[in-house]
């Protein structure tokens, strides 16, 4: 549960504000997009999508089975490692992710 994000929202009744633990791609996409924006900005806005994918994948926390699995997907993004660690760009095929 501590990997979840405690969030304010109203997904039960209109106008009823409360806190809840949203999970899944509806939350992960926002985190990945934010980290991607920071990485692109750090690289002078000159970072192609393939290099961005390699950087984010190489610095992520691989949870569960090695590689992609049905429960954790490809991994969990790790913002600090993504912006501080050096990663040598390599070619990755879709099957190699």
N, C-alpha and C positions, 0 to 999 in steps of 0.2 A: 504494500500500500504506500510506502514512502517514496516510490518512484512516480506516484501520481501527482497531479497538480491540484492543490486546493484552490478552487475557483469560485468566484461569485457568479451567480446566474439565476435564471428563472426558466428552467426547462419543464416544470410541472404545471404551473398555472400562471397565466398572464398577470403581471404586476406583483407576483409573489417572489420577492428576492430572498435568496438563501445561499448557503455554501454547499458545494458538492465536490466529488472526486471524478472529474471527467477523464477518460482514458481513450486510447486508440488513435487512429489516424486523424481524427478531428482535432486532437491536441498536438500530435507529433508533427503534422505538417507546418504548423505555426512555428514550432521550435526550429525545425530544419530550415525553413525559409529565413528566419532571423539570423541563424548562424551563417547561412549562405550569403546573406546581404553583408554581414560583417566581413567575411572572407573576401568577397568581391571588392568591397571598399578598401580593405587593407592592401589589396593587390592593385591599387590604382584604377579600379573599375575595368581592368583588362585581364579577365580570367574567363577562359572558355568553359562551357558546361562540362566537358569531359574531364578537365583538370579539377574543377570544383567537385565533381562526383568522386574522383580518386581521393582527393584531400579529405572529404567528409567521411568516406568509407574507411580510409586508412587510420583515421584518428577516433573512430567510434568505438563504443564498448560492444563487443560481440557477446550477446546474451544467449543462453540456451545452447542448442547444438551449433557447431562451427558452421559459419556461413548463414545463408538464409534458412529460416525455419518458419513453420506456419504460426507459431505463437508470438515470436519477437520480430518477425520480418527479417530485414537485413542486419539491424543492430539498433543501438541507442546512440544518438548524436552526443558528442562530448565537446562542448563549446570551448573550454579552456585549451584542450589539446589541439582542437582544430585551428585556433588562432595563434598558438605558440610553437607547435612542433613543425619541423621541416619534413616535407614528404617529397620524395623524388617521383615526378610524374611517370607513370607506367601505363601501358595499354592494357585495358581490362575489357574482356568480352562480356557480353551480357551473361553468359553461362558462368563466367568466372567470379561474379559478384557473390 
